[in-house]
């Protein structure tokens, strides 16, 4: 079975101004937003569960980045 997913597109600067809305669309409606930079696809904000499933499907392991040490800066 093939699912259909509504997909949004926004320039990065525009998405920055409505970031809460973009995140809510991904989180609650399951609708990704493609972020555009100079007319080219740069990144995608997707629902977290979709990200987890994609990582599993690719056989990749999620590794959290180390948090910066407060004493460093």
N, C-alpha and C positions, 0 to 999 in steps of 0.2 A: 504494500500500500504506500502510495506517495502522498506526503503531506504538503500542503501549500502554506507558505508563511509570508505574511505581509512584510515588506522590506522598505525601510526609509533610507533617505540619503540626505546628508547635510554637510555644508562646509564646516570645517573645524571651528572657525570663529563663531558661526551661527549656533552650532551645537553647544559651545561653551556658555552662551547666554541663556540656554534653556536646558542645562545639563540634567537638572532634576527631572524634567519631562522626558528626556531621552532615556534616562535610567529607569524611570517608571514604566515607560513603554516596553523596555526589554524585560524588566522584572515581572510586571503584572500582566502584560498582554502578550509576552513572548515574541515581540517584534524587534528584530535587530535594526540598528542604524549604521549605515556605512558612512564613515567620516571621509570627506573629500579634501585633498590638499592640492591646490592649483589644477583642479579638474581631474585629478587622479585618485583612485581609491587608496586610502592610506591605512585605515584600520576599521574595525567593526566593534560596536558595543552590542554584545549578545547576552541573552539570559544565562545566568551562571550554570544552570543544569545543562544547557546546550554545550557550553565550554567543557564541562566535566565529561560529557558523553563523547565529544570530539577527541579529547585527550585520550580517553580509554580506547576509542576506535583506532586511534593512531598508535596505540601501544606506548604512549609517552607518560612519564611520571611527572607529577606536579612537585616542584621543589620551591618552597618560599624563599625569597631573597632575604639575605640577612638585614636586620634593622640597623640603621646607622647608630653608632655609639654616641650618646649625648655629649660625652666628654670631648669628642673629636671636633665638635663644631658649633 
